[in-house]
Amino acid sequence: MSDGEFDVLVLGAGSGGYACALRAAQLGLSVGLVEKDKLGGTCLHVGCVPTKALLHAAEVADLARDSAQFGVQARLDGIDMPGVNAYADKVVSRLFKGLTGLIKGRGITVIEGEGRLTGPREVTVVPTDGGGTATYVGTHVVLASGSYSRSLPGLEVDGERVLTSEHALRLERVPASVVVLGGGVIGSEFASVWASFGADVTIVEALPRLVAAEDEASSRALERAFKKRKIQVRTGTPFQSVKVTDEGVAVTVEGGDVIEAELLLVAVGRGPATEGLGYDEQGVTMERGFVLTDERLRTNLDGVYAVGDIVPGLQLAHRGFQQGIFVAEDIAGLDPVPIDELGIPRVTYSHPEVASVGLDEAAARATYGDDAIETVTYDLGGNGKSQILMTQGFVKLVRRTDGPVVGVHLVGDRVGELVGEAQLIYNWEAHAEDVAPLVHAHPTQNEALGEAHLALAGKPLHAHA
């Protein structure tokens, strides 16, 4: 006997899990949602949302420090980290309250506890309150157990001197100095925050460039901007070891150099949270801890789906969110169109921001051939709103010769807000000639997208031919 049966039983209430639950309930399906912690998962509580709150506080600090250039007399007296944390907590709390209300209002059964797959369509839960185990059955089961902060072999995270991003979000002080191990999205964002707050920051990255998943031009621009902000960037520099000292940490990198700092942030990516959850025991096909699926997010087990960070690909909250919606609609028989992974927008919320969608130039040339690709780069120096904001950067377009735009790459403050239009351009396979006639409001940074497409269409306006 089971303790409950549902049309859809979701294991994990992060972005992918709760989106699936909400959409399935909206479509008239009975839904059970298993979560051992809080609704909203990593993104809401210890990821995207609080991190971006810190980044906004960092932007305010920069504006106060540099206010004289705008003709405003202000002074930055310091950073009150308990106050910053309280601001971030308030944002999270409001969103959490709203999400909880939505879940309740849709009639979704929330099952609080640690769930484990114990049958093809069966999840056994150890309740959070310590009661006896309970077993639930779903006509369809959706695995959405999320991810965790990775470390490196031999690198022990103690939460005091050697931190993950979760620890970094709860710091009650601004460190005097930090070594950030990893120059990807998480590492670049925290490096940006701490530099704005006044810390000495060194990024150590084994790969040849920062945000290596982005277009090479974007990486170069971010590195130049970081160096201008006095952030030390050491790319092509593998980590060897760390020693905790009385003063902080001593980080040894390949070649023998030792970098001393108060703290070490380990930002080497996130791993799939699948260990011990019964997936492999039940025969789910897996690879390096990830759950393998087809393009419709179905596992090899009939009726079992997987979404979010446990599925190989971009580990982004909005990817998991859309996958959750897709799975709910697939279960309901709506036959949704599979998600194009390249059409998922990507944003690094550093100062400056880096955003993109589609193929970078190198990947486009490898896919279609050198002779079949054209690019154009529009400098934000010609964009009025960017000059008002005093930000530098560019819009880079990659298209198939006489064909659609296959990649959009953006660098500059607030360009993450432009990626919405950029992903429409990519996903609707627009040609430059389709976008060039569209009217972009003035003065906005959106104009930069319009200007770039004018140039790509052969009629540059505020750009050199």
Helices and strands as residue ranges (DSSP letters): E 4-11, H 15-26, E 31-35, H 41-46, H 48-65, G 67-70, H 81-105, E 109-119, E 122-127, E 134-143, E 147-149, E 162-163, H 165-168, E 177-181, H 185-197, E 200-204, H 216-228, E 232-234, E 239-244, E 249-253, E 258-261, E 263-266, E 270-272, E 286-287, E 290-291, E 304-306, G 308-310, H 317-331, G 341-343, E 346-348, E 353-358, H 361-368, G 370-372, E 373-379, G 380-382, H 384-389, E 394-400, E 405-412, G 415-418, H 419-427, H 432-435, H 446-456
